């Protein structure tokens, strides 16, 4: 049984302007985003188009930032080693590694490779070239060094030797940050050409590595999360009784027929199709600007939802007839959801393109079965809907509480967020949004390529910077509390949720990385445990708007 509350269905189908979205309140329609660890997993398949951003260790010239890539959320409590996949090979001598902190939770590793290690790598490279080279008159492996260098090219041997040195020494260099380094964040910033020159003259090698590490979480005040005081604002429409009445009215309206209004103007209860535009009001006419968020063509406006619009809009268009155009001034309230429009004086222009009224059947027991199949009277309809609304009321209240707690946590922590973690979180969110778009509209390969281009992704990261940073703070704060309070969850919960998630991937015929799925499931379960603990220890007050 479909349950669409707050009469949002018609608006969601036709709405084209941000001006007519209800204020950011908690309601039973669940229109706002829930954080990853308090909601179902964001199932981003491992072969998603954004995977083209993945990379291995790269040679970069400072101060180049890390290149775009796709990866899963990194847990603050257990960051993986950046060189975990590379086996540590014994060296003929120890390398020297000097560690120094860098801004944004980065560490610089200055690596000094002694000549004996470089010479050993050089001999190995020569031996490998000897095996593969086919020089007339010489057996493989028995070629004199001077002949081999002349045949292969001394420069190529030099390059291969430097690469061998890096491959063998990097895991040793990274051992000092094992357990702290963030996955795929290692960047060798010394120029490869400089390393070639240094090795050719000294047989030794020095290079610098930059790696992002799991940031420290500083609580202000210390342990402040243990004494949270939370005020949760609840919209009055969250009331199960109110929501039930709204849903009955919505279903009743859906049974009616639309008739064209011909002999009067717009009244409350009508449905109008409007063309809307707005400009800022300024004494200096040269400074007047259009308000793109207010522009809408063919906007379907249900007058019974007039309280969800900018105050005064409905009153200004009452009485308009089909084909009529009207212009009027309005002021955006200071509580408006778009900060850049708060307090703005605007001149609206509205053209009424179509005007309809509803011809409704009488609301009595005779239409009960049409409201909810199987019901014989209105009392049954109300009881059935009320039960559903009560469940949603509790869910919405829990969600509002979780959001309020998480918002408070983000304000209590100071975290030096590394760039790679910011990009990782942002790209995962962007990938999830693309999946939502794909689920609603079948995108062509060309459209998908455009939307997943580095330019589009970087624009999203810039536009959503504050939201991404806030989300990272919440995630890291939750992970820190889970560790500090020694919280645990049952292992069979993890196994069960991983199986459910994998089954979901298979059902949608999507590829997946089981290790990444496990990490995400663990994040969700840890987050749930932390929120449960915080609710038990917090002073929570509920305020109805």
C-alpha positions as CSV (number, residue, x, y, z in Angstrom):
1,X,0.0,0.0,0.0
2,X,1.4,3.3,-1.0
3,X,1.5,6.0,1.6
4,X,2.3,9.5,0.3
5,X,1.9,12.0,3.1
6,X,1.7,15.8,3.3
7,X,0.1,15.9,-0.1
8,X,3.5,16.1,-1.8
9,X,3.0,13.7,-4.7
10,X,1.5,16.2,-7.1
11,X,4.1,18.8,-6.3
12,X,7.0,16.4,-6.6
13,X,5.7,15.3,-10.0
14,X,5.5,18.8,-11.5
15,X,7.6,21.1,-9.3
16,X,10.3,22.9,-11.2
17,X,11.4,25.7,-8.9
18,X,13.2,25.7,-5.6
19,X,11.0,28.5,-4.3
20,X,8.2,26.1,-3.6
21,X,9.9,23.4,-1.7
22,X,8.7,23.2,1.9
23,X,11.0,24.6,4.6
24,X,13.7,22.2,5.9
25,X,11.7,20.5,8.6
26,X,11.3,16.9,9.6
27,X,8.1,15.5,8.2
28,X,6.6,12.1,7.5
29,X,7.5,12.4,3.8
30,X,11.2,11.9,4.6
31,X,12.4,14.3,1.9
32,X,15.7,15.1,3.5
33,X,18.9,13.1,3.5
34,X,19.9,10.7,6.3
35,X,23.5,10.3,7.1
36,X,25.2,7.1,5.7
37,X,25.5,5.3,9.1
38,X,21.9,6.0,10.1
39,X,20.4,4.9,6.8
40,X,20.7,2.0,4.4
41,X,24.1,1.7,2.7
42,X,24.8,3.8,-0.3
43,X,25.5,1.0,-2.7
44,X,28.0,2.4,-5.2
45,X,29.2,-0.5,-7.4
46,X,32.9,-1.0,-7.8
47,X,32.6,-0.7,-11.6
48,X,30.8,2.6,-11.5
49,X,32.0,5.2,-14.1
50,X,33.8,7.1,-11.4
51,X,36.2,4.2,-11.0
52,X,38.2,5.8,-13.7
53,X,39.5,8.2,-11.1
54,X,41.2,5.4,-9.2
55,X,45.0,5.6,-9.1
56,X,48.2,4.0,-7.8
57,X,51.2,5.8,-6.4
58,X,52.0,8.8,-8.6
59,X,55.0,11.1,-9.1
60,X,53.8,14.7,-8.6
61,X,55.4,18.0,-8.5
62,X,54.5,20.0,-5.4
63,X,52.1,21.6,-4.7
64,X,49.9,19.5,-6.9
65,X,46.9,18.0,-5.1
66,X,45.8,14.4,-5.4
67,X,44.0,13.5,-8.6
68,X,40.4,12.5,-8.7
69,X,39.5,9.0,-7.8
70,X,36.7,6.8,-6.5
71,X,36.9,4.9,-3.2
72,X,34.8,4.0,-0.2
73,X,34.6,5.8,3.1
74,X,37.7,5.6,5.2
75,X,37.1,4.8,8.9
76,X,38.9,7.0,11.3
77,X,39.4,4.1,13.7
78,X,41.2,1.8,11.3
79,X,42.9,3.5,8.4
80,X,44.7,1.1,6.1
81,X,48.3,1.1,5.2
82,X,49.0,2.7,1.9
83,X,51.6,0.1,1.1
84,X,49.7,-2.9,2.5
85,X,49.4,-4.6,-0.9
86,X,53.2,-4.5,-1.5
87,X,55.3,-7.3,0.0
88,X,58.3,-6.1,2.1
89,X,61.5,-7.3,0.5
90,X,64.7,-7.6,2.6
91,X,67.3,-4.9,1.7
92,X,71.1,-5.2,1.9
93,X,71.2,-2.2,4.1
94,X,68.7,-0.1,6.1
95,X,67.2,3.0,4.6
96,X,66.8,6.2,6.7
97,X,63.3,7.7,6.9
98,X,62.7,11.1,8.5
99,X,59.0,11.9,9.3
100,X,57.7,15.5,9.5
101,X,54.1,16.7,9.9
102,X,52.4,18.7,7.1
103,X,49.1,20.7,7.1
104,X,45.8,18.9,6.5
105,X,46.8,15.7,8.3
106,X,49.6,14.9,6.0
107,X,53.0,13.5,6.7
108,X,56.2,14.0,4.7
109,X,58.6,11.1,4.6
110,X,62.1,12.0,3.6
111,X,63.8,8.8,2.4
112,X,67.5,8.3,2.1
113,X,68.5,5.1,0.2
114,X,72.2,4.2,0.7
115,X,74.4,3.4,-2.2
116,X,74.7,-0.3,-1.4
117,X,70.9,-0.6,-1.9
118,X,71.1,1.3,-5.2
119,X,73.9,-0.9,-6.4
120,X,72.0,-4.0,-5.5
121,X,69.0,-2.8,-7.5
122,X,71.3,-1.9,-10.4
123,X,72.7,-5.4,-10.5
124,X,69.2,-6.9,-10.4
125,X,68.1,-4.7,-13.3
126,X,71.1,-5.7,-15.4
127,X,70.5,-9.3,-14.7
128,X,66.9,-9.0,-15.8
129,X,67.8,-7.2,-19.0
130,X,70.4,-9.9,-19.7
131,X,67.8,-12.6,-19.5
132,X,65.5,-10.9,-21.9
133,X,67.9,-9.3,-24.4
134,X,68.6,-11.2,-27.6
135,X,71.9,-10.0,-28.9
136,X,73.5,-11.9,-31.8
137,X,76.6,-13.8,-30.7
138,X,75.7,-13.8,-27.0
139,X,73.8,-16.3,-25.0
140,X,71.0,-14.8,-22.7
141,X,72.5,-14.1,-19.3
142,X,76.1,-14.1,-20.6
143,X,76.2,-10.6,-22.2
144,X,79.0,-8.2,-21.1
145,X,77.7,-5.2,-19.2
146,X,79.2,-2.7,-21.7
147,X,77.6,-4.4,-24.6
148,X,74.3,-4.7,-22.8
149,X,74.2,-1.0,-21.9
150,X,75.0,-0.1,-25.5
151,X,72.3,-2.3,-26.8
152,X,69.5,-1.5,-24.3
153,X,70.5,2.1,-23.7
154,X,72.1,3.4,-20.5
155,X,69.2,5.8,-19.9
156,X,66.7,2.9,-20.0
157,X,68.7,0.9,-17.5
158,X,68.9,4.0,-15.3
159,X,65.2,4.5,-15.3
160,X,64.5,0.9,-14.5
161,X,67.0,1.0,-11.6
162,X,65.3,4.0,-10.1
163,X,61.9,2.3,-10.4
164,X,63.4,-0.8,-8.8
165,X,64.7,1.2,-5.9
166,X,61.3,2.9,-5.3
167,X,59.5,-0.4,-5.6
168,X,61.7,-2.1,-3.0
169,X,62.2,0.8,-0.6
170,X,58.7,2.4,-0.5
171,X,57.1,-0.4,1.6
172,X,59.9,0.0,4.2
173,X,59.5,3.8,4.1
174,X,55.7,3.5,4.7
175,X,56.1,1.1,7.6
176,X,56.3,4.1,10.0
177,X,52.8,5.1,9.1
178,X,51.2,1.7,8.9
179,X,47.7,1.8,10.5
180,X,47.6,5.6,10.0
181,X,48.0,6.1,6.2
182,X,44.8,6.6,4.2
183,X,44.3,4.2,1.3
184,X,45.6,5.4,-2.1
185,X,47.0,8.7,-0.7
186,X,50.7,8.1,-1.2
187,X,52.4,10.6,-3.5
188,X,56.1,10.7,-4.4
189,X,56.7,14.4,-4.8
190,X,60.4,14.3,-5.9
191,X,60.7,14.6,-9.7
192,X,61.7,11.4,-11.3
193,X,64.3,13.2,-13.5
194,X,66.0,14.5,-10.3
195,X,66.1,11.0,-8.9
196,X,67.7,9.8,-12.1
197,X,70.4,12.5,-12.0
198,X,71.1,11.9,-8.3
199,X,71.5,8.1,-8.8
200,X,73.7,8.4,-11.9
201,X,76.2,10.6,-10.0
202,X,76.1,9.1,-6.5
203,X,74.6,5.6,-6.8
204,X,72.4,6.7,-3.8
205,X,69.0,8.1,-3.9
206,X,66.9,10.5,-1.8
207,X,63.2,11.1,-2.3
208,X,60.2,12.6,-0.5
209,X,56.8,11.0,0.0
210,X,53.6,12.8,1.1
211,X,50.9,10.6,2.6
212,X,47.6,11.5,4.2
213,X,47.0,10.0,7.6
214,X,43.9,9.5,9.7
215,X,43.2,12.9,11.3
216,X,43.1,13.3,15.1
217,X,39.7,14.2,16.6
218,X,39.9,17.0,19.1
219,X,36.8,17.5,21.3
220,X,35.8,21.0,22.4
221,X,35.2,20.6,25.3
222,X,37.0,17.3,26.0
223,X,34.6,14.5,26.3
224,X,31.8,17.0,25.7
225,X,29.8,14.3,23.8
226,X,29.1,12.6,27.2
227,X,26.9,15.4,28.3
228,X,25.0,16.4,25.2
229,X,22.0,18.7,25.5
230,X,19.9,18.4,22.4
231,X,16.9,20.4,21.3
232,X,15.0,18.6,18.5
233,X,12.6,20.7,16.5
234,X,9.6,18.7,15.2
235,X,7.2,20.0,12.5
236,X,3.6,19.9,13.7
237,X,2.8,17.8,10.6
238,X,4.8,14.9,12.1
239,X,1.7,14.2,14.3
240,X,0.2,10.9,13.2
241,X,-3.3,12.3,13.5
242,X,-2.5,15.3,11.3
243,X,-0.7,13.2,8.8
244,X,-3.6,10.7,8.7
245,X,-6.1,13.5,8.0
246,X,-3.8,14.8,5.2
247,X,-3.5,11.4,3.7
248,X,-7.2,10.8,3.7
249,X,-7.8,14.2,2.1
250,X,-5.1,13.4,-0.6
251,X,-6.7,10.0,-1.4
252,X,-10.1,11.6,-1.5
253,X,-8.8,14.2,-4.0
254,X,-7.3,11.6,-6.2
255,X,-10.7,10.1,-6.7
256,X,-12.0,13.4,-8.1
257,X,-12.2,14.6,-11.7
258,X,-10.6,17.8,-12.9
259,X,-12.9,20.3,-14.6
260,X,-11.9,23.4,-16.4
261,X,-12.9,26.7,-14.7
262,X,-14.6,29.0,-17.2
263,X,-16.7,31.5,-15.3
264,X,-14.7,32.7,-12.3
265,X,-11.2,33.3,-10.9
266,X,-8.9,31.2,-8.8
267,X,-10.2,29.9,-5.5
268,X,-8.7,27.8,-2.7
269,X,-9.1,24.2,-3.7
270,X,-8.4,24.8,-7.4
271,X,-5.4,23.5,-9.3
272,X,-3.6,26.1,-11.5
273,X,-0.9,25.8,-14.2
274,X,1.3,28.8,-13.8
275,X,4.2,30.5,-15.5
276,X,6.3,32.2,-12.8
277,X,9.2,34.6,-12.8
278,X,10.7,37.1,-10.4
279,X,13.2,39.9,-10.3
280,X,14.9,41.7,-7.4
281,X,13.5,45.1,-6.4
282,X,16.1,47.9,-6.3
283,X,15.8,51.7,-6.5
284,X,18.7,51.5,-8.9
285,X,17.0,49.9,-11.9
286,X,20.4,49.0,-13.4
287,X,21.0,46.6,-10.5
288,X,17.8,44.7,-10.9
289,X,18.4,40.9,-11.4
290,X,16.4,37.9,-12.4
291,X,15.9,35.2,-9.7
292,X,16.5,31.9,-11.5
293,X,15.2,29.9,-8.6
294,X,11.8,31.5,-9.1
295,X,11.5,30.8,-12.8
296,X,9.1,28.1,-13.7
297,X,7.1,27.2,-16.8
298,X,4.0,25.1,-16.5
299,X,4.1,24.9,-12.7
300,X,1.3,22.8,-11.3
301,X,0.1,24.6,-8.2
302,X,-2.4,23.0,-5.8
303,X,-3.9,25.9,-3.9
304,X,-4.5,23.7,-0.8
305,X,-0.7,23.5,-0.4
306,X,-0.4,27.3,-0.4
307,X,1.1,27.3,3.1
308,X,4.2,25.7,1.6
309,X,5.0,28.7,-0.6
310,X,6.6,32.0,0.0
311,X,4.2,33.9,2.4
312,X,1.7,36.1,0.5
313,X,2.0,34.3,-2.9
314,X,-1.4,32.5,-2.7
315,X,-3.2,35.6,-1.5
316,X,-1.7,37.6,-4.4
317,X,-3.0,35.3,-7.1
318,X,-6.5,34.6,-5.6
319,X,-9.1,35.6,-8.2
320,X,-6.8,35.3,-11.3
321,X,-8.6,34.0,-14.4
322,X,-7.3,31.7,-17.1
323,X,-5.0,33.7,-19.4
324,X,-4.5,36.6,-17.0
325,X,-1.1,37.9,-15.9
326,X,-0.4,39.6,-12.6
327,X,2.6,41.3,-11.0
328,X,3.1,41.8,-7.3
329,X,5.9,42.4,-4.7
330,X,6.9,39.9,-2.0
331,X,9.7,39.6,0.5
332,X,11.4,36.3,1.2
333,X,11.2,35.6,5.0
334,X,14.4,35.5,7.1
335,X,13.7,31.8,7.8
336,X,13.7,30.9,4.0
337,X,15.7,27.7,3.2
338,X,17.9,29.4,0.6
339,X,20.2,31.7,2.5
340,X,20.9,34.0,-0.5
341,X,17.2,34.9,-0.8
342,X,16.5,35.7,2.8
343,X,15.1,39.2,3.2
344,X,15.2,39.8,-0.6
345,X,12.5,42.0,-2.0
346,X,11.2,40.5,-5.2
347,X,8.7,41.5,-7.9
348,X,6.8,38.4,-9.1
349,X,5.1,38.0,-12.4
350,X,2.6,35.2,-12.8
351,X,0.6,34.1,-15.8
352,X,-2.3,31.7,-15.3
353,X,-2.2,29.2,-18.2
354,X,-4.8,26.8,-17.0
355,X,-7.4,26.7,-14.2
356,X,-9.2,23.6,-12.9
357,X,-11.5,22.7,-10.0
358,X,-12.1,19.2,-8.6
359,X,-15.4,17.4,-8.7
360,X,-15.2,15.1,-5.7
361,X,-17.4,12.2,-4.6
362,X,-19.0,12.5,-1.2
363,X,-16.6,11.4,1.6
364,X,-18.6,8.5,3.2
365,X,-18.4,4.8,3.7
366,X,-19.4,4.1,0.1
367,X,-15.9,5.0,-1.1
368,X,-13.9,3.3,1.7
369,X,-12.8,0.5,-0.6
370,X,-11.5,3.0,-3.1
371,X,-9.5,4.8,-0.5
372,X,-8.0,1.5,0.8
373,X,-8.9,-1.7,-0.9
374,X,-10.6,-4.1,1.6
375,X,-12.0,-1.4,3.9
376,X,-15.8,-1.3,4.3
377,X,-16.1,2.0,6.1
378,X,-14.2,5.2,6.9
379,X,-13.3,4.1,10.4
380,X,-11.4,1.2,9.0
381,X,-9.6,3.5,6.5
382,X,-8.7,5.9,9.3
383,X,-7.4,3.1,11.6
384,X,-5.3,1.5,8.9
385,X,-3.7,4.8,7.9
386,X,-3.3,5.9,11.5
387,X,-1.3,2.8,12.3
388,X,1.1,3.5,9.4
389,X,1.3,7.1,10.3
390,X,2.2,6.3,13.9
391,X,5.1,4.1,12.7
392,X,6.3,6.9,10.4
393,X,5.9,9.4,13.2
394,X,8.2,7.5,15.4
395,X,10.7,6.9,12.5
396,X,10.6,10.6,11.7
397,X,11.1,11.5,15.4
398,X,14.1,9.1,15.6
399,X,15.5,10.5,12.4
400,X,15.2,14.1,13.7
401,X,16.9,13.1,16.9
402,X,19.8,11.4,15.1
403,X,20.2,14.4,12.8
404,X,20.2,16.8,15.8
405,X,22.8,14.7,17.6
406,X,25.1,14.4,14.6
407,X,24.8,18.1,13.9
408,X,25.8,18.9,17.5
409,X,28.8,16.4,17.2
410,X,30.2,18.2,14.1
411,X,30.2,21.5,16.0
412,X,32.1,19.9,19.0
413,X,35.1,18.5,17.1
414,X,38.2,20.2,15.5
415,X,39.6,18.0,12.7
416,X,42.3,18.8,10.2
417,X,40.7,17.0,7.3
418,X,43.1,15.6,4.6
419,X,42.3,16.4,1.0
420,X,42.2,12.8,-0.1
421,X,39.5,12.1,2.6
422,X,37.5,15.1,1.4
423,X,37.7,14.0,-2.2
424,X,36.8,10.4,-1.3
425,X,33.7,11.3,0.6
426,X,32.6,13.9,-2.0
427,X,33.1,11.5,-4.9
428,X,31.2,8.8,-3.1
429,X,28.3,11.1,-2.5
430,X,28.4,12.3,-6.1
431,X,28.4,8.7,-7.3
432,X,25.4,7.9,-5.1
433,X,23.5,10.9,-6.6
434,X,24.3,9.7,-10.1
435,X,22.9,6.3,-9.2
436,X,19.7,8.0,-8.1
437,X,19.5,9.9,-11.3
438,X,20.0,6.7,-13.3
439,X,17.3,5.0,-11.3
440,X,14.8,7.8,-12.3
441,X,16.0,8.5,-15.8
442,X,17.8,6.1,-18.1
443,X,21.0,8.0,-19.0
444,X,22.8,7.4,-22.3
445,X,26.5,6.6,-22.2
446,X,27.2,10.1,-23.5
447,X,25.2,11.7,-20.7
448,X,26.8,9.5,-18.1
449,X,30.2,10.3,-19.4
450,X,29.5,14.0,-19.2
451,X,28.0,13.8,-15.7
452,X,31.0,11.8,-14.4
453,X,33.6,14.0,-16.0
454,X,36.3,15.5,-13.7
455,X,34.9,18.9,-14.4
456,X,31.4,18.0,-13.2
457,X,32.7,16.1,-10.2
458,X,35.0,19.0,-9.2
459,X,32.2,21.5,-9.5
460,X,30.1,19.3,-7.2
461,X,33.0,19.1,-4.7
462,X,33.3,22.9,-4.7
463,X,29.6,23.5,-4.4
464,X,29.1,21.0,-1.6
465,X,32.3,21.7,0.2
466,X,30.7,22.7,3.5
467,X,28.3,19.8,3.5
468,X,31.0,17.3,2.7
469,X,33.3,18.6,5.5
470,X,30.4,18.5,7.9
471,X,29.6,14.9,7.0
472,X,33.2,13.9,7.4
473,X,33.3,15.5,10.9
474,X,30.2,13.6,11.9
475,X,31.6,10.3,10.6
476,X,35.0,10.8,12.3
477,X,33.3,11.9,15.6
478,X,31.1,8.8,15.6
479,X,34.1,6.6,14.9
480,X,36.1,8.2,17.7
481,X,33.2,7.7,20.2
482,X,32.9,4.1,19.2
483,X,36.6,3.5,20.0
484,X,36.7,5.7,23.2
485,X,33.7,4.0,24.8
486,X,34.7,0.4,23.7
487,X,31.4,-0.2,22.0
488,X,30.7,-3.4,20.2
489,X,28.1,-5.1,18.0
490,X,27.4,-8.8,17.4
491,X,29.5,-10.4,14.7
492,X,26.5,-12.2,13.3
493,X,24.9,-8.7,12.7
494,X,27.9,-7.9,10.4
495,X,27.7,-11.2,8.5
496,X,23.9,-10.8,8.0
497,X,24.1,-7.2,6.8
498,X,27.0,-8.0,4.4
499,X,25.0,-10.9,3.0
500,X,21.9,-8.7,2.5
501,X,24.0,-6.0,0.8
502,X,25.7,-8.4,-1.5
503,X,22.3,-9.9,-2.4
504,X,21.1,-6.4,-3.2
505,X,24.0,-5.9,-5.6
506,X,23.4,-9.2,-7.3
507,X,19.7,-8.4,-7.6
508,X,20.5,-5.3,-9.5
509,X,23.3,-7.1,-11.4
510,X,25.9,-4.7,-10.1
511,X,29.5,-5.6,-9.5
512,X,30.8,-5.0,-6.0
513,X,33.9,-5.2,-3.8
514,X,33.1,-7.4,-0.8
515,X,35.8,-5.8,1.4
516,X,34.4,-2.4,0.6
517,X,30.9,-3.6,1.3
518,X,32.0,-5.0,4.7
519,X,33.6,-1.7,5.6
520,X,30.5,0.2,4.8
521,X,28.3,-2.2,6.8
522,X,30.7,-1.9,9.7
523,X,30.4,1.9,9.5
524,X,26.6,1.6,9.6
525,X,26.6,-0.8,12.6
526,X,29.1,1.3,14.5
527,X,27.1,4.4,13.8
528,X,23.9,2.8,15.1
529,X,25.6,1.7,18.3
530,X,27.1,5.2,18.9
531,X,23.7,6.9,18.3
532,X,22.1,4.4,20.6
533,X,24.7,5.2,23.3
534,X,24.4,8.9,22.9
535,X,20.6,8.9,23.2
536,X,20.9,7.0,26.5
537,X,23.3,9.6,27.9
538,X,22.0,12.8,26.3
539,X,19.5,15.3,27.6
540,X,17.0,15.5,24.7
541,X,14.2,18.0,24.5
542,X,11.5,18.0,21.8
543,X,10.0,21.2,20.6
544,X,7.1,21.4,18.1
545,X,7.2,24.1,15.5
